[in-house]
């Protein structure tokens, strides 16, 4: 079991995943390629400062925090950071492709991030972290 001080309420973190998926889908729909680097910066900041001080979860907590009950579900800090790291790395590649003028490939990568972020938000299972740990276990002797 993960100690309580290393866990966070799941709802604000899930809202971050929902926001990432929604903003990237809107960008894809309207072909706003520059949203990819913007989302990348927001995710990078979220990963750097951690889930408690990340911009989107803090905004959600500030707006809706008083009206919410204490969380029933918690998320491990390493799981959240690993998920954000994988999504940020993928979006860094997509951002580079946007600036190189290869928007089609950038959107393929960004839509993969949309799929994983939407899955994370819908299920709370953090598919990126699960895949990482599955691969890491296979590499152990």
MARMIVEX-801214 format. One record per residue: residue number from 1; residue in three letters; x, y, z of N, C-alpha, C in turn. Coordinates in steps of 0.1 Angstrom, whole numbers, padded with zeros to 4 digits, m for minus. Atoms other than C-alpha are relative to their C-alpha. Layout:
residues N
+-----+-----+-------+-------+-------+-------+-------+-------+-------+-------+-------+
:   n : res :  n_c1 :  n_c2 :  n_c3 : ca_c1 : ca_c2 : ca_c3 :  c_c1 :  c_c2 :  c_c3 :
+-----+-----+-------+-------+-------+-------+-------+-------+-------+-------+-------+
: NUM : Ala :     X :     Y :     Z :     X :     Y :     Z :     X :     Y :     Z :
...
+-----+-----+-------+-------+-------+-------+-------+-------+-------+-------+-------+
This chain:
residues 141
+-----+-----+-------+-------+-------+-------+-------+-------+-------+-------+-------+
:   n : res :  n_c1 :  n_c2 :  n_c3 : ca_c1 : ca_c2 : ca_c3 :  c_c1 :  c_c2 :  c_c3 :
+-----+-----+-------+-------+-------+-------+-------+-------+-------+-------+-------+
:   1 : Unk :  0008 : m0012 :  0000 :  0000 :  0000 :  0000 :  0009 :  0012 :  0000 :
:   2 : Unk : m0008 : m0013 :  0001 :  0012 :  0035 : m0008 : m0004 :  0009 :  0012 :
:   3 : Unk :  0003 : m0009 : m0012 :  0014 :  0059 :  0022 : m0009 :  0011 : m0005 :
:   4 : Unk :  0010 : m0010 :  0003 : m0013 :  0085 :  0023 :  0006 :  0013 : m0005 :
:   5 : Unk : m0006 : m0012 :  0004 :  0011 :  0114 :  0019 :  0006 : m0001 : m0014 :
:   6 : Unk : m0004 :  0001 :  0014 :  0022 :  0100 : m0015 : m0011 : m0002 : m0010 :
:   7 : Unk :  0011 :  0002 :  0008 : m0013 :  0098 : m0028 : m0008 :  0013 : m0001 :
:   8 : Unk :  0008 : m0012 :  0002 : m0036 :  0125 : m0042 : m0014 : m0004 : m0003 :
:   9 : Unk :  0013 :  0002 :  0004 : m0073 :  0128 : m0047 : m0001 : m0002 : m0015 :
:  10 : Unk :  0000 :  0003 :  0015 : m0081 :  0113 : m0081 : m0007 :  0010 : m0008 :
:  11 : Unk :  0008 : m0008 :  0008 : m0107 :  0138 : m0092 :  0007 :  0012 : m0007 :
:  12 : Unk : m0007 : m0011 :  0007 : m0085 :  0169 : m0099 :  0010 : m0005 : m0011 :
:  13 : Unk : m0010 :  0005 :  0010 : m0059 :  0147 : m0117 : m0008 : m0006 : m0012 :
:  14 : Unk :  0008 :  0005 :  0011 : m0086 :  0130 : m0138 : m0006 :  0012 : m0008 :
:  15 : Unk :  0004 : m0012 :  0007 : m0099 :  0165 : m0147 :  0011 :  0005 : m0009 :
:  16 : Unk : m0011 : m0004 :  0009 : m0064 :  0173 : m0161 :  0000 : m0009 : m0012 :
:  17 : Unk :  0000 :  0009 :  0012 : m0066 :  0142 : m0183 : m0012 :  0003 : m0009 :
:  18 : Unk :  0012 : m0004 :  0008 : m0101 :  0152 : m0195 :  0003 :  0013 : m0008 :
:  19 : Unk : m0003 : m0012 :  0007 : m0089 :  0187 : m0203 :  0010 : m0002 : m0011 :
:  20 : Unk : m0009 :  0003 :  0011 : m0059 :  0174 : m0223 : m0007 : m0006 : m0012 :
:  21 : Unk :  0007 :  0007 :  0011 : m0081 :  0151 : m0243 : m0009 :  0010 : m0007 :
:  22 : Unk :  0009 : m0009 :  0006 : m0107 :  0178 : m0249 :  0007 :  0011 : m0008 :
:  23 : Unk : m0007 : m0011 :  0007 : m0083 :  0206 : m0259 :  0007 : m0005 : m0013 :
:  24 : Unk : m0006 :  0005 :  0012 : m0064 :  0184 : m0283 : m0010 : m0004 : m0010 :
:  25 : Unk :  0010 :  0003 :  0010 : m0096 :  0171 : m0299 : m0006 :  0013 : m0006 :
:  26 : Unk :  0005 : m0013 :  0006 : m0108 :  0207 : m0304 :  0011 :  0005 : m0010 :
:  27 : Unk : m0011 : m0004 :  0009 : m0074 :  0215 : m0319 :  0000 : m0008 : m0013 :
:  28 : Unk :  0001 :  0009 :  0011 : m0077 :  0185 : m0342 : m0012 :  0004 : m0009 :
:  29 : Unk :  0012 : m0003 :  0007 : m0112 :  0194 : m0352 :  0001 :  0013 : m0008 :
:  30 : Unk : m0002 : m0013 :  0007 : m0103 :  0230 : m0361 :  0014 :  0002 : m0006 :
:  31 : Unk : m0013 :  0000 :  0005 : m0068 :  0221 : m0373 :  0009 :  0012 :  0006 :
:  32 : Unk : m0008 : m0010 : m0007 : m0052 :  0244 : m0347 :  0012 : m0007 :  0005 :
:  33 : Unk : m0012 :  0008 : m0003 : m0018 :  0228 : m0347 :  0008 :  0006 :  0012 :
:  34 : Unk : m0008 : m0006 : m0011 : m0003 :  0253 : m0322 : m0005 : m0004 :  0014 :
:  35 : Unk :  0005 :  0005 : m0013 : m0025 :  0238 : m0295 :  0009 : m0011 :  0005 :
:  36 : Unk : m0009 :  0011 : m0005 : m0001 :  0208 : m0294 :  0011 :  0006 :  0008 :
:  37 : Unk : m0010 : m0005 : m0009 :  0028 :  0229 : m0281 : m0005 :  0006 :  0012 :
:  38 : Unk :  0006 : m0006 : m0012 :  0005 :  0248 : m0257 : m0003 : m0011 :  0010 :
:  39 : Unk :  0003 :  0011 : m0009 : m0007 :  0215 : m0242 :  0012 : m0006 :  0005 :
:  40 : Unk : m0012 :  0005 : m0004 :  0028 :  0203 : m0241 :  0006 :  0008 :  0011 :
:  41 : Unk : m0005 : m0008 : m0011 :  0039 :  0232 : m0220 : m0008 : m0001 :  0013 :
:  42 : Unk :  0008 :  0002 : m0012 :  0010 :  0228 : m0196 :  0003 : m0013 :  0006 :
:  43 : Unk : m0003 :  0013 : m0006 :  0018 :  0191 : m0192 :  0014 :  0000 :  0006 :
:  44 : Unk : m0014 :  0000 : m0006 :  0055 :  0198 : m0187 :  0000 :  0008 :  0013 :
:  45 : Unk :  0001 : m0007 : m0013 :  0047 :  0223 : m0160 : m0007 : m0009 :  0011 :
:  46 : Unk :  0007 :  0009 : m0009 :  0023 :  0198 : m0144 :  0010 : m0011 :  0005 :
:  47 : Unk : m0009 :  0010 : m0004 :  0050 :  0172 : m0144 :  0011 :  0005 :  0008 :
:  48 : Unk : m0011 : m0006 : m0007 :  0077 :  0195 : m0131 : m0004 :  0004 :  0015 :
:  49 : Unk :  0004 : m0004 : m0014 :  0057 :  0208 : m0101 : m0008 : m0010 :  0008 :
:  50 : Unk :  0007 :  0010 : m0007 :  0037 :  0177 : m0093 : m0015 :  0002 :  0000 :
:  51 : Unk :  0015 : m0001 :  0001 :  0000 :  0170 : m0091 : m0006 :  0010 :  0010 :
:  52 : Unk :  0006 : m0009 : m0009 : m0006 :  0191 : m0060 :  0001 :  0015 : m0004 :
:  53 : Unk : m0002 : m0014 :  0004 :  0007 :  0223 : m0076 : m0002 :  0002 : m0015 :
:  54 : Unk :  0002 : m0001 :  0015 : m0001 :  0216 : m0113 : m0012 :  0009 : m0003 :
:  55 : Unk :  0009 : m0010 :  0003 : m0021 :  0243 : m0130 : m0015 : m0004 : m0001 :
:  56 : Unk :  0014 :  0004 :  0002 : m0052 :  0224 : m0141 : m0007 : m0006 :  0012 :
:  57 : Unk :  0007 :  0005 : m0012 : m0059 :  0204 : m0110 : m0002 :  0011 :  0011 :
:  58 : Unk :  0002 : m0011 : m0009 : m0054 :  0236 : m0089 : m0011 :  0008 : m0003 :
:  59 : Unk :  0011 : m0008 :  0005 : m0078 :  0255 : m0110 : m0013 : m0007 :  0003 :
:  60 : Unk :  0012 :  0008 : m0003 : m0103 :  0227 : m0107 : m0004 :  0000 :  0015 :
:  61 : Unk :  0002 :  0000 : m0015 : m0099 :  0225 : m0069 : m0004 :  0014 :  0005 :
:  62 : Unk :  0004 : m0013 : m0004 : m0102 :  0263 : m0066 : m0014 :  0003 : m0004 :
:  63 : Unk :  0014 : m0003 :  0005 : m0134 :  0264 : m0086 : m0010 : m0009 :  0007 :
:  64 : Unk :  0010 :  0009 : m0005 : m0151 :  0233 : m0074 :  0003 : m0007 :  0014 :
:  65 : Unk : m0004 :  0007 : m0012 : m0132 :  0223 : m0043 : m0009 :  0001 :  0012 :
:  66 : Unk :  0009 : m0002 : m0012 : m0156 :  0238 : m0017 : m0013 : m0009 : m0001 :
:  67 : Unk :  0012 :  0007 :  0002 : m0185 :  0219 : m0032 :  0001 : m0015 : m0001 :
:  68 : Unk : m0003 :  0014 :  0001 : m0168 :  0185 : m0033 :  0002 : m0007 :  0014 :
:  69 : Unk : m0003 :  0008 : m0012 : m0167 :  0158 : m0006 :  0014 : m0004 : m0001 :
:  70 : Unk : m0014 :  0005 :  0000 : m0134 :  0144 :  0005 :  0001 : m0012 : m0010 :
:  71 : Unk : m0001 :  0010 :  0011 : m0121 :  0120 : m0022 : m0001 : m0014 :  0006 :
:  72 : Unk :  0000 :  0014 : m0003 : m0129 :  0083 : m0021 :  0011 : m0007 : m0006 :
:  73 : Unk : m0010 :  0007 :  0008 : m0104 :  0074 : m0047 :  0013 :  0008 :  0001 :
:  74 : Unk : m0013 : m0006 : m0001 : m0067 :  0082 : m0045 :  0009 : m0005 : m0011 :
:  75 : Unk : m0009 :  0003 :  0011 : m0039 :  0082 : m0071 :  0014 :  0001 :  0006 :
:  76 : Unk : m0014 :  0000 : m0004 : m0002 :  0073 : m0064 :  0007 :  0011 : m0008 :
:  77 : Unk : m0008 : m0011 :  0006 :  0022 :  0102 : m0070 :  0008 : m0004 : m0012 :
:  78 : Unk : m0009 :  0005 :  0011 :  0046 :  0081 : m0092 : m0009 : m0003 : m0012 :
:  79 : Unk :  0009 :  0004 :  0011 :  0017 :  0069 : m0113 : m0004 :  0012 : m0008 :
:  80 : Unk :  0003 : m0012 :  0007 :  0006 :  0104 : m0121 :  0012 :  0007 : m0007 :
:  81 : Unk : m0012 : m0006 :  0007 :  0041 :  0117 : m0128 :  0004 : m0008 : m0012 :
:  82 : Unk : m0004 :  0009 :  0011 :  0049 :  0087 : m0150 : m0010 :  0003 : m0012 :
:  83 : Unk :  0009 : m0003 :  0011 :  0017 :  0093 : m0170 :  0002 :  0013 : m0007 :
:  84 : Unk : m0003 : m0014 :  0005 :  0024 :  0130 : m0174 :  0013 :  0000 : m0008 :
:  85 : Unk : m0013 :  0001 :  0007 :  0060 :  0122 : m0184 : m0002 : m0006 : m0014 :
:  86 : Unk :  0002 :  0007 :  0012 :  0049 :  0098 : m0211 : m0007 :  0009 : m0010 :
:  87 : Unk :  0008 : m0009 :  0009 :  0023 :  0122 : m0225 :  0008 :  0012 : m0004 :
:  88 : Unk : m0008 : m0011 :  0004 :  0047 :  0151 : m0224 :  0010 : m0003 : m0010 :
:  89 : Unk : m0010 :  0004 :  0010 :  0074 :  0132 : m0242 : m0006 : m0002 : m0014 :
:  90 : Unk :  0006 :  0003 :  0012 :  0050 :  0121 : m0269 : m0004 :  0014 : m0007 :
:  91 : Unk :  0004 : m0013 :  0006 :  0037 :  0157 : m0273 :  0012 :  0009 : m0003 :
:  92 : Unk : m0013 : m0007 :  0004 :  0073 :  0171 : m0274 :  0003 : m0004 : m0014 :
:  93 : Unk : m0003 :  0005 :  0014 :  0078 :  0149 : m0305 : m0010 :  0006 : m0009 :
:  94 : Unk :  0010 : m0006 :  0008 :  0045 :  0161 : m0319 :  0002 :  0015 : m0002 :
:  95 : Unk : m0003 : m0014 :  0001 :  0054 :  0197 : m0312 :  0012 :  0003 : m0010 :
:  96 : Unk : m0011 : m0001 :  0009 :  0087 :  0193 : m0330 : m0005 : m0002 : m0014 :
:  97 : Unk :  0005 :  0002 :  0014 :  0069 :  0179 : m0360 : m0009 :  0011 : m0005 :
:  98 : Unk :  0008 : m0011 :  0003 :  0045 :  0208 : m0359 :  0009 :  0011 : m0006 :
:  99 : Unk : m0009 : m0010 :  0004 :  0074 :  0232 : m0361 :  0008 : m0003 : m0012 :
: 100 : Unk : m0007 :  0004 :  0012 :  0090 :  0212 : m0389 : m0010 : m0001 : m0012 :
: 101 : Unk :  0010 : m0001 :  0011 :  0058 :  0215 : m0409 : m0006 : m0014 : m0004 :
: 102 : Unk :  0006 :  0013 :  0002 :  0047 :  0178 : m0406 : m0012 : m0002 :  0009 :
: 103 : Unk :  0011 : m0001 : m0009 :  0014 :  0185 : m0390 : m0008 : m0014 :  0000 :
: 104 : Unk :  0007 :  0012 :  0001 : m0002 :  0152 : m0402 :  0006 : m0010 :  0010 :
: 105 : Unk : m0006 :  0009 : m0010 :  0023 :  0131 : m0382 : m0001 :  0005 :  0014 :
: 106 : Unk :  0002 : m0006 : m0013 :  0020 :  0155 : m0353 : m0014 : m0004 :  0006 :
: 107 : Unk :  0013 :  0003 : m0005 : m0017 :  0149 : m0351 : m0002 : m0015 :  0003 :
: 108 : Unk :  0001 :  0014 : m0003 : m0013 :  0111 : m0352 :  0005 : m0002 :  0014 :
: 109 : Unk : m0006 :  0002 : m0014 :  0009 :  0113 : m0321 : m0009 :  0007 :  0010 :
: 110 : Unk :  0009 : m0007 : m0009 : m0014 :  0139 : m0305 : m0013 : m0008 :  0003 :
: 111 : Unk :  0012 :  0008 : m0002 : m0044 :  0117 : m0311 :  0002 : m0012 :  0008 :
: 112 : Unk : m0003 :  0011 : m0009 : m0027 :  0088 : m0294 :  0000 :  0005 :  0014 :
: 113 : Unk :  0000 : m0006 : m0013 : m0022 :  0111 : m0264 : m0015 :  0002 :  0004 :
: 114 : Unk :  0014 : m0002 : m0002 : m0059 :  0120 : m0267 : m0006 : m0013 :  0005 :
: 115 : Unk :  0006 :  0013 : m0003 : m0068 :  0083 : m0266 :  0004 : m0004 :  0014 :
: 116 : Unk : m0004 :  0004 : m0014 : m0047 :  0076 : m0235 : m0005 :  0009 :  0011 :
: 117 : Unk :  0005 : m0009 : m0010 : m0058 :  0107 : m0217 : m0015 : m0002 :  0003 :
: 118 : Unk :  0014 :  0002 : m0001 : m0094 :  0100 : m0224 : m0002 : m0014 :  0008 :
: 119 : Unk :  0001 :  0012 : m0007 : m0089 :  0064 : m0212 :  0003 :  0001 :  0015 :
: 120 : Unk : m0003 : m0003 : m0014 : m0072 :  0076 : m0181 : m0011 :  0007 :  0008 :
: 121 : Unk :  0011 : m0007 : m0007 : m0100 :  0100 : m0173 : m0012 : m0008 :  0002 :
: 122 : Unk :  0012 :  0008 : m0001 : m0127 :  0075 : m0180 :  0001 : m0011 :  0010 :
: 123 : Unk : m0001 :  0012 : m0008 : m0113 :  0046 : m0161 :  0009 :  0002 :  0013 :
: 124 : Unk : m0009 : m0003 : m0011 : m0087 :  0061 : m0137 :  0011 : m0011 :  0001 :
: 125 : Unk : m0010 :  0011 : m0001 : m0063 :  0032 : m0146 :  0013 :  0004 : m0005 :
: 126 : Unk : m0013 : m0005 :  0004 : m0034 :  0053 : m0161 :  0007 : m0010 : m0008 :
: 127 : Unk : m0005 :  0010 :  0009 : m0027 :  0032 : m0191 :  0015 :  0001 : m0003 :
: 128 : Unk : m0014 : m0002 :  0003 :  0008 :  0048 : m0197 :  0008 : m0007 :  0011 :
: 129 : Unk : m0007 :  0005 : m0011 :  0020 :  0038 : m0162 : m0001 : m0015 :  0000 :
: 130 : Unk :  0001 :  0014 :  0000 :  0006 :  0003 : m0166 :  0008 : m0007 : m0011 :
: 131 : Unk : m0009 :  0006 :  0011 :  0024 : m0003 : m0199 :  0014 :  0001 :  0004 :
: 132 : Unk : m0014 : m0001 : m0004 :  0056 :  0010 : m0185 :  0004 : m0010 :  0010 :
: 133 : Unk : m0003 :  0010 : m0011 :  0054 : m0012 : m0154 :  0000 : m0015 : m0006 :
: 134 : Unk :  0001 :  0013 :  0006 :  0045 : m0042 : m0176 :  0013 : m0003 : m0008 :
: 135 : Unk : m0013 :  0001 :  0007 :  0076 : m0036 : m0198 :  0011 : m0001 :  0010 :
: 136 : Unk : m0011 :  0001 : m0010 :  0098 : m0030 : m0168 :  0001 : m0014 :  0007 :
: 137 : Unk :  0000 :  0013 : m0006 :  0088 : m0063 : m0152 :  0006 : m0011 : m0010 :
: 138 : Unk : m0006 :  0010 :  0010 :  0097 : m0082 : m0184 :  0015 :  0001 : m0001 :
: 139 : Unk : m0015 : m0002 :  0001 :  0132 : m0067 : m0184 :  0007 : m0005 :  0012 :
: 140 : Unk : m0007 :  0005 : m0012 :  0140 : m0079 : m0149 :  0004 : m0014 : m0002 :
: 141 : Unk : m0004 :  0014 :  0002 :  0160 : m0111 : m0148 : m0007 : m0009 :  0009 :
+-----+-----+-------+-------+-------+-------+-------+-------+-------+-------+-------+
